[in-house]
Amino acid sequence: MTSLMSSFPPPPEQRVTLANWRQPPFNRWAFQHVREIVPSADITNEVDDLWRLPPVADQLDGLEIDSGKSGKLDLDAFLEVTLTDAFVVVHRGRVVCERYFNGMTAATPHILMSVSKSFLGLLAGILVSRGMLDTDAPATKYVAELRGSAFEGVTVRQLLDMRSGLDFDEDYLATSGDIVAYRKSTNWNPLDPGEPPSDMRSFLPTLRATLGSHGGKFNYVSPCTDLLGWIIERATGRRYADLMSDLLWKPLGAAHSAYITVDRLGAPRCAGGMCVTAMDLARVGHLLVHGGRRGTREIVPQAWIDDIEQAGDKHAWDAGSFGEYYPGRRMHYRTKWYVEQGEAPLTFGMGIHGQNLFVDRARELVIAKLSSQALPIDGAAIDLTTRAVDAIRRRFV
């Protein structure tokens, strides 16, 4: 927004800081400038190896979206009401819709929030296929510091599927408690005056409360994904950002480098800190449409993608707490991806404040949406976005 961070220096009421960057209206500027607020590590692309997705005329003219209340919305109204910053639709390898708002451009990296988790799920599949990561192994095989914590006994697979027994209140609006300490450890919240600095790898083993045994219901807790980042670095002996670059981002043919936020000791925020352009986000979806291949090269094993789509536990999902956002839909969660089951399954990543990547492999359809919504979880916006995706899928039968 032009009224934020536009003077030199900006007055206090227009200043985006570590203390307010995820709050409205400051998030409207911050989500496109994260690396100016939080330290980060580059995820470099291969500048001479772009995967080109040619544009065609906009094919969403006249789209009608059921508002769920009364009447219909057109695409422009939907994008406005859901505070969209970028919107890209790819069908059969062609860009059929590409729009930017709020000062964003095709070259602007935008934070993915928890769609970052879905990227980790793909990287994990690459490492498993190379024999570098064992999904059946306990987390303590890789990170012995977890012994005695709530993570003792949890397997890599249970962490991937959000089926740990960790008791952690993921209240994004909380002002105290474990989630605030967690965010301070990741460099996402400022320390209080006189408070000693923390870091994520020191924080995670301090979590000791459990809800029950591991392997039960879907239990969405973000520290599990950051722990997986630590496990991946231990298993490979390499930095997460470099692995993501070499194994996914460069082979993908991304047009721009991405980046990921890090704590004061360099630990990556795998649960939510990746920042990418909208078109590169769409390229990841296009990769899934092609079964993990770009041309003749396999990047992500197709069997891993098939497993995401087919192997999730619906009963675990139904026992969890996210079903209220998708009433009447047959869902599961697998390897950091949501899946709406059916003859043409919809696989998607979702992040707070309105970040989305939807992939319909049967229709060869990808929908990427980056936003700066006011609320972290807005049930009405989730419902409206789901209805918009339904309408777009019907357009490309």
KARAPE-V854884 format. One record per residue. SS is DSSP state (H for helix, E for strand, C for the rest). NEAR is the number of other C-alpha atoms within 8 Angstrom. Layout:
<<SS NEAR> <SS NEAR>>
This chain:
<<C 7> <C 5> <C 6> <C 11> <C 11> <C 9> <C 6> <C 5> <C 6> <C 10> <C 7> <H 5> <H 4> <H 11> <C 10> <C 11> <C 7> <C 10> <C 6> <C 9> <C 13> <C 8> <C 8> <C 9> <C 7> <C 14> <H 13> <H 12> <H 11> <H 12> <C 12> <C 11> <C 10> <H 11> <H 8> <H 6> <C 10> <C 11> <C 11> <E 9> <E 10> <E 9> <E 13> <C 12> <C 13> <C 12> <C 7> <C 4> <C 8> <C 9> <C 9> <C 4> <C 7> <C 7> <E 8> <C 7> <C 6> <C 8> <C 6> <C 10> <C 5> <C 6> <C 9> <C 9> <E 12> <E 13> <C 10> <C 7> <C 5> <C 6> <C 6> <E 8> <E 11> <C 10> <H 11> <H 7> <H 8> <H 13> <H 9> <H 8> <H 7> <C 11> <C 9> <E 16> <E 13> <E 15> <E 14> <E 15> <E 13> <E 14> <E 12> <C 7> <C 9> <E 10> <E 13> <E 14> <E 13> <E 10> <E 7> <E 12> <C 9> <C 7> <C 7> <C 10> <C 8> <C 8> <C 6> <C 10> <C 11> <E 13> <E 12> <C 15> <C 12> <C 14> <H 14> <H 13> <H 14> <H 12> <H 8> <H 12> <H 12> <H 9> <H 12> <H 10> <H 11> <H 12> <H 10> <H 11> <H 8> <C 7> <C 7> <C 9> <C 10> <C 8> <C 8> <C 7> <C 8> <E 11> <H 15> <H 11> <H 7> <H 9> <C 10> <H 8> <H 6> <H 13> <C 9> <C 8> <C 10> <C 12> <C 15> <C 11> <C 8> <C 12> <E 11> <H 13> <H 9> <H 12> <H 13> <H 14> <C 11> <C 13> <C 15> <C 15> <C 14> <E 15> <C 7> <C 8> <C 7> <C 8> <C 6> <C 6> <C 5> <C 8> <C 5> <C 7> <C 7> <H 8> <H 13> <H 11> <H 9> <H 11> <H 10> <H 13> <H 13> <C 14> <C 13> <C 9> <C 10> <C 8> <C 9> <C 5> <C 4> <C 5> <C 6> <C 5> <C 6> <C 9> <C 14> <H 11> <H 8> <H 8> <H 11> <H 10> <C 14> <C 7> <C 10> <C 10> <C 8> <E 9> <C 7> <C 6> <C 8> <C 11> <C 9> <C 9> <C 11> <C 15> <C 11> <C 7> <C 10> <C 8> <H 9> <H 11> <H 13> <H 12> <H 9> <H 12> <H 13> <H 11> <H 11> <H 11> <H 11> <H 10> <H 9> <H 7> <C 6> <C 8> <C 7> <H 10> <H 12> <H 10> <H 10> <H 11> <H 12> <H 9> <H 11> <H 12> <H 15> <H 13> <H 11> <H 12> <C 11> <C 15> <C 10> <C 11> <C 11> <E 13> <E 13> <E 15> <E 13> <E 16> <C 14> <C 10> <C 6> <C 6> <C 12> <E 14> <C 14> <C 14> <C 12> <C 13> <C 15> <E 14> <E 12> <E 15> <C 13> <H 16> <H 9> <H 11> <H 11> <H 15> <H 11> <H 9> <H 13> <H 14> <H 12> <H 12> <H 14> <C 9> <C 10> <C 13> <E 14> <E 11> <C 4> <C 5> <E 6> <E 8> <C 12> <C 14> <C 13> <H 9> <H 6> <H 9> <H 12> <H 9> <H 10> <H 13> <H 12> <H 6> <C 8> <C 10> <C 9> <H 10> <H 7> <H 12> <H 15> <H 11> <H 8> <C 10> <C 9> <C 7> <H 10> <H 6> <H 8> <C 8> <C 6> <C 4> <C 7> <C 8> <E 12> <E 13> <E 16> <E 15> <C 10> <C 13> <E 13> <E 12> <E 14> <E 11> <C 12> <C 6> <C 4> <C 9> <C 12> <E 11> <E 12> <E 11> <E 14> <E 11> <E 12> <C 10> <C 12> <C 17> <E 14> <E 14> <E 15> <E 12> <E 15> <E 13> <C 12> <C 8> <C 11> <C 12> <E 16> <E 15> <E 15> <E 15> <E 14> <E 14> <E 12> <C 12> <C 12> <C 9> <C 7> <C 10> <C 8> <C 8> <H 7> <H 6> <H 9> <H 11> <H 11> <H 12> <H 10> <H 8> <H 12> <H 11> <H 9> <H 8> <H 12> <H 10> <H 10> <H 7> <H 7> <C 8> <C 5>>
